[in-house]
């Protein structure tokens, strides 16, 4: 792939969702991304208009994984422009089928890996770092397993930027690499490697990220427990907070399986706590 | 309220609206996530610890929402902005303003949905214009972004000045018992989040279907 075109597609792919609509989803964003390629290939305005109509058909995939689709569709577009007139329809049909197949496959991987797991993983990284940063100070405000310093002068406030920066780096390094390399893989690979999708072992990445995330969640809770135990004067305080922790984590897990969202659970907790405070206090 | 304070608040609302563009228009770099927005706004309003706390709490409550396809999720950015600005200007307790801000973030999802419907209704005309003149595509995308920017800005301003004032009218009527219930619920959010994250990571992990 021409390096100049690759840069252009990469930059424009950042705006893929900008034209989102309920009728054809990301079709306008897709055309915006493909436009430099189409303008380079088709010099004739009449031909370009016909191609643009084809490029305005439905397009919907995960924005990060879309680079694979852009890579392969750029190559197919070059093939269409070079093919003989009698074969054009056949290759155009192949273009449509490939587009449909690659967008579906990449959306399935991307939505699961990036929007669900990597997003959660980067959050856990931020939570874990915020725990470490806040525990290094002297005075705390207790909130669940998180402690926050009461007085800003106690710690260098700039260290509190670390969780947000780490979260952004965790997410963006991975996604930018996929966005950039996906173009190359999609362009160079054939259907035998699913246009580059099979070069990366997605299942292993998803599985390892899940395991790392689970370990980090466990570390957060353990870190909290050891620090609370070390700071508490009274053993009963440790027991009460431990029971509270176990109870609410279990409740969150059980209610998730019943279809309750975390926000609904929070609102439910407010209502129950209000009722109990009126009854008990 | 002093004019300089109003201008500062409007500036914060504008920053929030610009950051919101990241979710559906530019890049999806996650800069509109509550942890990032909370840290930025905490830094700007002078209470970075509170900003980080609100950001993490919002994230932990929003872990269930995945912005896939046509599903519009509650805006963590709008919620964090509203909570931090209202906390900063009205000096109300965070456990009181948190659920109000969260609901406002939820409400923003409906605003975004109606904006998308508005674009979709004119879609055929837009396509026609693009086919006739390719240069309109950039203008159209810029117009979309501008509409989204303005609507987010106006929504946050409305929440901060109108909903915030209404909340302040309710605050004196919040009894000690309700206050305790709100504090308790606020402090257990990390546990709810930890449970949710454990389920999300553990889901299908041990039955050989980690991708499911």
Contacts between the chains, C-beta under 8 A, distances in Angstrom:
chain1	res1	chain2	res2	distance
A	14	B	26	6.0
A	14	B	27	4.4
A	14	B	28	8.0
A	15	B	25	7.0
A	15	B	26	6.4
A	15	B	141	6.3
A	17	B	24	5.2
A	17	B	25	6.5
A	17	B	28	7.1
A	18	B	24	7.6
A	18	B	25	4.6
A	18	B	26	7.1
A	18	B	141	4.7
A	18	B	144	6.0
A	18	B	145	6.3
A	19	B	137	8.0
A	19	B	140	7.0
A	19	B	141	5.8
A	19	B	144	6.7
A	20	B	24	6.4
A	20	B	116	6.6
A	20	B	119	7.6
A	21	B	116	6.8
A	21	B	119	5.1
A	21	B	120	4.2
A	21	B	123	4.9
A	22	B	70	6.4
A	22	B	116	6.3
A	22	B	117	6.6
A	22	B	120	3.9
A	23	B	120	5.3
A	23	B	123	4.7
A	23	B	124	7.8
A	24	B	123	7.0
A	25	B	69	7.6
A	25	B	70	7.9
A	27	B	127	8.0
A	28	B	126	7.1
A	28	B	127	7.7
A	28	B	130	7.0
A	28	B	137	6.7
A	28	B	140	7.0
A	28	B	141	7.3
A	29	B	141	7.8
A	31	B	130	7.0
A	31	B	137	6.6
A	32	B	137	5.5
A	32	B	138	7.7
A	32	B	141	6.5
A	35	B	134	6.9
A	35	B	137	7.1
A	49	B	131	6.2
A	52	B	130	7.3
A	52	B	131	5.7
A	52	B	134	7.2
A	53	B	131	6.2
A	56	B	127	5.5
A	56	B	130	7.2
A	56	B	131	7.3
A	60	B	69	6.9
A	63	B	28	5.5
A	64	B	28	7.2
A	109	B	211	7.6
A	111	B	66	7.0
A	111	B	68	5.0
A	112	B	211	6.2
A	115	B	66	5.0
A	115	B	67	6.4
A	115	B	68	6.3
A	116	B	66	5.3
A	116	B	200	6.9
A	117	B	200	7.5
A	117	B	201	7.5
A	119	B	30	7.3
A	119	B	66	7.9
A	120	B	63	6.0
A	120	B	197	5.9
A	120	B	200	5.3
A	120	B	201	6.9
A	121	B	201	7.9
A	122	B	30	7.2
A	123	B	33	8.0
A	123	B	35	7.0
A	123	B	56	8.0
A	123	B	59	5.1
A	123	B	60	7.6
A	123	B	63	7.0
A	123	B	197	7.4
A	124	B	197	6.1
A	126	B	35	5.1
A	126	B	56	6.9
A	126	B	59	7.7
A	127	B	56	5.9
A	127	B	60	7.8
A	127	B	193	7.9
A	130	B	52	6.0
A	130	B	56	6.2
A	134	B	49	7.7
A	142	B	187	7.1
A	143	B	53	6.8
A	143	B	57	7.8
A	143	B	186	7.2
A	143	B	187	4.8
A	143	B	189	7.5
A	143	B	190	6.3
A	144	B	187	5.9
A	144	B	188	6.0
A	144	B	189	6.2
A	144	B	190	2.7
A	144	B	191	5.1
A	144	B	193	7.9
A	144	B	194	7.7
A	145	B	190	4.9
A	145	B	191	7.0
A	145	B	194	6.5
A	146	B	53	7.1
A	146	B	56	6.6
A	146	B	190	5.1
A	148	B	49	5.0
A	148	B	50	7.7
A	148	B	52	7.4
A	148	B	53	5.1
A	149	B	49	5.7
A	152	B	47	7.4
A	152	B	48	7.1
A	152	B	49	6.4
A	157	B	43	7.8
A	157	B	48	5.1
A	157	B	49	7.8
A	160	B	39	7.0
A	160	B	42	7.7
A	160	B	48	4.9
A	160	B	49	6.4
A	160	B	52	5.6
A	161	B	39	6.0
A	161	B	43	7.5
A	161	B	48	7.7
A	163	B	35	6.4
A	163	B	39	7.4
A	163	B	52	6.5
A	163	B	56	7.8
A	164	B	35	5.2
A	164	B	36	4.8
A	164	B	38	7.8
A	164	B	39	4.1
A	164	B	40	7.8
A	164	B	52	7.5
A	164	B	55	7.5
A	167	B	30	7.3
A	167	B	33	7.2
A	167	B	35	5.6
A	167	B	36	7.0
A	168	B	29	7.1
A	168	B	30	6.2
A	168	B	31	6.9
A	168	B	36	6.4
A	171	B	29	7.8
A	171	B	30	5.1
A	172	B	29	5.7
A	172	B	30	7.0
A	175	B	28	7.8
A	202	B	211	6.8
A	203	B	210	6.0
A	203	B	211	5.0
A	206	B	210	5.0
A	206	B	211	5.2
A	207	B	205	6.9
A	207	B	210	3.7
A	207	B	211	7.8
A	210	B	201	4.7
A	210	B	202	7.4
A	210	B	203	7.8
A	210	B	205	5.2
A	210	B	210	5.9
A	211	B	201	7.7
A	211	B	205	6.9
A	213	B	197	6.9
A	213	B	200	7.7
A	213	B	201	4.1
A	214	B	198	6.6
A	214	B	201	4.2
A	214	B	202	5.8
A	214	B	205	7.2
A	217	B	194	5.9
A	217	B	197	5.0
A	217	B	198	5.3
A	217	B	201	6.6
A	220	B	194	6.8
A	221	B	194	6.0
A	244	B	188	7.3
A	244	B	191	7.3
A	245	B	191	5.7
A	248	B	188	5.1
A	248	B	191	3.5
A	248	B	192	6.2
A	248	B	195	6.8
A	249	B	191	5.4
A	249	B	194	5.5
A	249	B	195	4.2
A	249	B	198	7.0
A	250	B	195	7.1
A	251	B	192	7.8
A	251	B	195	7.0
A	252	B	191	6.8
A	252	B	192	4.6
A	252	B	193	7.7
A	252	B	194	7.3
A	252	B	195	2.6
A	252	B	196	5.5
A	252	B	199	7.6
A	253	B	195	4.7
A	253	B	196	7.9
A	253	B	198	6.5
A	253	B	199	5.4
A	256	B	64	7.6
A	256	B	195	7.1
A	256	B	196	6.1
A	256	B	199	4.8
A	257	B	199	7.6
A	261	B	64	4.5
A	261	B	65	7.5
A	262	B	60	6.9
A	262	B	61	4.7
A	262	B	62	7.3
A	262	B	63	6.2
A	262	B	64	5.3
A	262	B	192	5.4
A	262	B	193	6.7
A	262	B	196	5.2
A	263	B	61	5.3
A	263	B	62	7.5
A	263	B	64	7.6
A	263	B	74	7.5
A	263	B	102	6.7
A	263	B	106	7.3
A	265	B	192	5.6
A	266	B	61	5.8
A	266	B	99	7.5
A	266	B	102	7.7
A	266	B	185	6.3
A	266	B	189	6.4
A	266	B	192	6.3
A	267	B	99	7.3
A	269	B	184	7.6
A	269	B	185	4.4
A	269	B	188	6.2
A	269	B	192	7.7
A	270	B	99	6.5
A	270	B	181	6.2
A	270	B	182	6.5
A	270	B	185	4.4
A	273	B	180	7.5
A	273	B	181	3.5
A	273	B	182	7.7
A	273	B	184	4.9
A	273	B	185	5.4
A	274	B	177	7.3
A	274	B	178	5.7
A	274	B	181	4.3
A	276	B	181	7.5
A	277	B	177	4.1
A	277	B	178	7.1
A	277	B	180	5.3
A	277	B	181	4.8
A	278	B	177	5.7
A	281	B	177	5.6
A	281	B	180	7.2
